[in-house]
Amino acid sequence: MVRYTVLRLLIFFGVLAALWLLGLREPEQQILLLVLAAAISMLISFFVLKRFRDDYSRQINERIQARAQAKQERRAAASDEQAEDAEDEGSQGNQGPVEYR
């Protein structure tokens, strides 16, 4: 994610510098300069950084899958413990009353 963000910023500042060098230098053109730089860098990033976006999406998906699997394993372990507890309680209840002398 950090690499993708840094590359996006580099593209933005590169486009900003290119537009500035092309003549968008006047104070009244600063907003236009920023808007154009943002739009052009977004378009460039969409195509150029696709591989990085796909890698990051895959990493997020793997984390989500791992968390879901761990959650299912915890639930299965908890239900096993509950079944064992119920079985233990059931076997103790069948012994009948305990007599003390």
Buried (B, 14 or more C-beta within 10 A) or exposed (E): EEEBEEBBEEBBEBBBEEBBEEEBEEEEBEEEBBEBBEEBBEEBBEEEBEEBEEBBEEEEEEEEEEEEEEEEEEEEEEEEEEEEEEEEEEEEEEEEEEEEE
